[in-house]
């Protein structure tokens, strides 16, 4: 299962994210997303867990909890094609 993690502290590392989810089972990957121009964290990331029941337990347990001083949001990631279109900016 692909898990979306938002409202992360900008200093949170991939390893910290990995450690938080490893408490609930096997983690294939944990990746913080960085801005390609500034190199700064965008404040969100993704975690891949192969076992859906472990992943759901992690989501239920970690959503609205504190990680690195910030209350995070954890939910099932939506596939790219199913996200709503963004508004055009003027």
DOVO-501766 format. One record per residue: x, y, z of N, C-alpha, C in turn; chain. Coordinates in steps of 0.001 Angstrom, whole numbers, padded with zeros to 6 digits, always signed. Example, Ala and Ser with C-alpha at 12.3 -4.5 7.8 and 13.67 -1.06 7.14 Angstrom:
<rs>
{r {+013190, -005690, +007800}, {+012300, -004500, +007800}, {+013200, -003300, +007800}, "A"}
{r {+012850, -002250, +007080}, {+013670, -001060, +007140}, {+012900, +000030, +007870}, "A"}
</rs>
This chain:
<rs>
{r {+000846, -001180, +000000}, {+000000, +000000, +000000}, {+000890, +001242, +000000}, "A"}
{r {+000495, +002222, -000774}, {+001202, +003496, -000831}, {+000497, +004461, +000120}, "A"}
{r {+001257, +005037, +001049}, {+000705, +005894, +002093}, {+001238, +007313, +001912}, "A"}
{r {+000327, +008292, +001997}, {+000670, +009708, +001891}, {+000799, +010278, +003304}, "A"}
{r {+001896, +010985, +003568}, {+002131, +011586, +004877}, {+002348, +013087, +004667}, "A"}
{r {+001482, +013908, +005263}, {+001533, +015363, +005068}, {+001790, +016089, +006382}, "A"}
{r {+002074, +017390, +006265}, {+002342, +018299, +007379}, {+003603, +017900, +008139}, "A"}
{r {+004585, +017364, +007419}, {+005848, +016974, +008040}, {+006691, +018201, +008365}, "A"}
{r {+007481, +018087, +009403}, {+008482, +019089, +009730}, {+009466, +019146, +008552}, "A"}
{r {+009910, +020315, +008165}, {+010828, +020440, +007025}, {+012178, +019784, +007287}, "A"}
{r {+012483, +019499, +008538}, {+013739, +018838, +008889}, {+013607, +017321, +009027}, "A"}
{r {+012402, +016772, +008882}, {+012207, +015331, +008987}, {+012943, +014635, +007841}, "A"}
{r {+013650, +013553, +008171}, {+014420, +012815, +007167}, {+013682, +011541, +006736}, "A"}
{r {+014151, +010957, +005639}, {+013614, +009674, +005183}, {+013737, +008628, +006286}, "A"}
{r {+014871, +008612, +006987}, {+015108, +007629, +008040}, {+014136, +007798, +009209}, "A"}
{r {+013826, +009029, +009571}, {+012867, +009279, +010650}, {+011489, +008779, +010244}, "A"}
{r {+011096, +009063, +009016}, {+009809, +008610, +008498}, {+009762, +007085, +008474}, "A"}
{r {+010828, +006474, +007998}, {+010931, +005017, +007961}, {+010773, +004426, +009360}, "A"}
{r {+011473, +004990, +010327}, {+011420, +004491, +011699}, {+010029, +004545, +012293}, "A"}
{r {+009288, +005601, +011996}, {+007932, +005736, +012535}, {+007024, +004626, +012015}, "A"}
{r {+007189, +004258, +010748}, {+006310, +003250, +010148}, {+006787, +001819, +010395}, "A"}
{r {+008085, +001623, +010605}, {+008618, +000284, +010874}, {+008056, -000319, +012157}, "A"}
{r {+007574, +000516, +013059}, {+006966, +000014, +014292}, {+005711, -000804, +014010}, "A"}
{r {+005143, -000642, +012821}, {+003888, -001313, +012480}, {+004052, -002457, +011490}, "A"}
{r {+005258, -002658, +010980}, {+005496, -003763, +010054}, {+006591, -003452, +009049}, "A"}
{r {+006631, -004250, +008016}, {+007646, -004127, +006972}, {+007394, -002884, +006117}, "A"}
{r {+008460, -002128, +005878}, {+008376, -000928, +005040}, {+009317, -001119, +003848}, "A"}
{r {+008778, -001017, +002642}, {+009606, -001129, +001435}, {+010384, +000153, +001182}, "A"}
{r {+009748, +001316, +001410}, {+010429, +002595, +001188}, {+009724, +003712, +001944}, "A"}
{r {+010501, +004743, +002255}, {+009967, +005956, +002876}, {+010716, +007119, +002230}, "A"}
{r {+009980, +008038, +001615}, {+010615, +009088, +000820}, {+009958, +010432, +001085}, "A"}
{r {+010773, +011395, +001515}, {+010327, +012780, +001652}, {+010467, +013428, +000274}, "A"}
{r {+009506, +014250, -000113}, {+009542, +014929, -001405}, {+010195, +016301, -001229}, "A"}
{r {+011173, +016582, -002093}, {+011919, +017841, -002039}, {+011641, +018691, -003269}, "A"}
{r {+011668, +020001, -003097}, {+011539, +020939, -004204}, {+012793, +020850, -005055}, "A"}
{r {+012629, +020662, -006345}, {+013798, +020467, -007209}, {+014620, +021739, -007405}, "A"}
{r {+014040, +022898, -007156}, {+014770, +024152, -007348}, {+015484, +024615, -006082}, "A"}
{r {+014786, +024497, -004938}, {+015377, +024983, -003687}, {+016087, +023893, -002895}, "A"}
{r {+015739, +022633, -003156}, {+016311, +021525, -002407}, {+015706, +021366, -001022}, "A"}
{r {+014686, +022150, -000720}, {+014021, +022108, +000590}, {+012855, +021118, +000555}, "A"}
{r {+012594, +020482, +001687}, {+011462, +019576, +001809}, {+010166, +020305, +001488}, "A"}
{r {+009229, +019597, +000850}, {+007920, +020178, +000581}, {+006949, +019915, +001730}, "A"}
{r {+007406, +019173, +002752}, {+006563, +018931, +003920}, {+005638, +017738, +003781}, "A"}
{r {+005885, +016902, +002774}, {+005109, +015671, +002650}, {+005981, +014567, +002073}, "A"}
{r {+005473, +013348, +002178}, {+006230, +012207, +001670}, {+005331, +011005, +001475}, "A"}
{r {+005953, +009905, +001066}, {+005227, +008670, +000796}, {+005947, +007500, +001442}, "A"}
{r {+005159, +006550, +001923}, {+005689, +005327, +002525}, {+005022, +004154, +001819}, "A"}
{r {+005826, +003167, +001430}, {+005311, +001951, +000793}, {+005396, +000804, +001784}, "A"}
{r {+004254, +000161, +002057}, {+004223, -001015, +002914}, {+003543, -002150, +002153}, "A"}
{r {+004201, -003342, +002082}, {+003655, -004436, +001284}, {+002419, -005106, +001893}, "A"}
{r {+002276, -005072, +003209}, {+001158, -005727, +003873}, {+000064, -004693, +004156}, "A"}
{r {-001096, -004863, +003518}, {-002171, -003871, +003637}, {-002711, -003736, +005058}, "A"}
{r {-002788, -004829, +005812}, {-003313, -004719, +007175}, {-002331, -003981, +008079}, "A"}
{r {-001030, -004218, +007898}, {-000022, -003468, +008649}, {-000064, -001988, +008270}, "A"}
{r {-000223, -001728, +006979}, {-000290, -000346, +006493}, {-001508, +000373, +007068}, "A"}
{r {-002659, -000287, +007075}, {-003872, +000330, +007609}, {-003736, +000586, +009103}, "A"}
{r {-003090, -000326, +009808}, {-002840, -000141, +011236}, {-001930, +001080, +011459}, "A"}
{r {-000893, +001228, +010616}, {+000004, +002380, +010708}, {-000757, +003680, +010453}, "A"}
{r {-001618, +003689, +009438}, {-002413, +004879, +009118}, {-003294, +005252, +010313}, "A"}
{r {-004013, +004261, +010837}, {-004920, +004519, +011962}, {-004168, +004992, +013206}, "A"}
{r {-002993, +004446, +013428}, {-002223, +004770, +014631}, {-001462, +006090, +014527}, "A"}
{r {-000953, +006425, +013334}, {-000091, +007600, +013181}, {-000811, +008875, +012756}, "A"}
{r {-002009, +008749, +012157}, {-002727, +009941, +011710}, {-003035, +010842, +012904}, "A"}
{r {-002775, +012141, +012751}, {-003011, +013155, +013783}, {-002150, +012933, +015029}, "A"}
{r {-000944, +012355, +014838}, {+000016, +012233, +015940}, {+001199, +013142, +015650}, "A"}
{r {+002071, +013294, +016629}, {+003210, +014193, +016483}, {+004453, +013448, +016008}, "A"}
{r {+005136, +014026, +015039}, {+006415, +013522, +014550}, {+007322, +014730, +014343}, "A"}
{r {+008453, +014746, +014996}, {+009401, +015875, +014913}, {+008745, +017220, +015227}, "A"}
{r {+007834, +017211, +016206}, {+007223, +018461, +016647}, {+006046, +018947, +015830}, "A"}
{r {+005607, +018179, +014850}, {+004454, +018576, +014016}, {+003390, +017481, +014057}, "A"}
{r {+002124, +017870, +014035}, {+001025, +016912, +013957}, {+000839, +016537, +012498}, "A"}
{r {+001066, +015265, +012191}, {+001056, +014818, +010790}, {-000313, +014269, +010380}, "A"}
{r {-000540, +014251, +009082}, {-001731, +013658, +008480}, {-001253, +012450, +007686}, "A"}
{r {-001889, +011296, +007930}, {-001487, +010056, +007279}, {-002725, +009429, +006659}, "A"}
{r {-002656, +009124, +005351}, {-003794, +008492, +004674}, {-003309, +007698, +003468}, "A"}
{r {-004206, +006908, +002910}, {-003883, +006132, +001709}, {-003641, +007115, +000570}, "A"}
{r {-002544, +006924, -000153}, {-002228, +007807, -001286}, {-003174, +007523, -002435}, "A"}
{r {-003618, +008585, -003083}, {-004472, +008443, -004262}, {-003596, +008292, -005499}, "A"}
{r {-003973, +007388, -006415}, {-003213, +007299, -007668}, {-003233, +008634, -008401}, "A"}
{r {-002175, +008940, -009131}, {-002049, +010240, -009804}, {-003253, +010582, -010664}, "A"}
{r {-003793, +009638, -011389}, {-004890, +009907, -012303}, {-006195, +010261, -011622}, "A"}
{r {-006348, +009981, -010321}, {-007609, +010205, -009636}, {-007650, +011502, -008835}, "A"}
{r {-006570, +012254, -008852}, {-006555, +013516, -008119}, {-007343, +014566, -008887}, "A"}
{r {-007996, +015498, -008163}, {-008712, +016575, -008866}, {-007732, +017509, -009555}, "A"}
{r {-008178, +018106, -010640}, {-007341, +019048, -011384}, {-007071, +020271, -010531}, "A"}
{r {-005858, +020802, -010648}, {-005507, +022042, -009950}, {-005992, +023230, -010754}, "A"}
{r {-006338, +024282, -010030}, {-006750, +025517, -010701}, {-005572, +026162, -011374}, "A"}
{r {-005837, +026798, -012468}, {-004792, +027588, -013132}, {-004573, +028856, -012337}, "A"}
{r {-003321, +029241, -012205}, {-003013, +030478, -011487}, {-002791, +031600, -012491}, "A"}
{r {-003220, +032782, -012105}, {-003100, +033929, -013015}, {-002082, +034891, -012522}, "A"}
</rs>
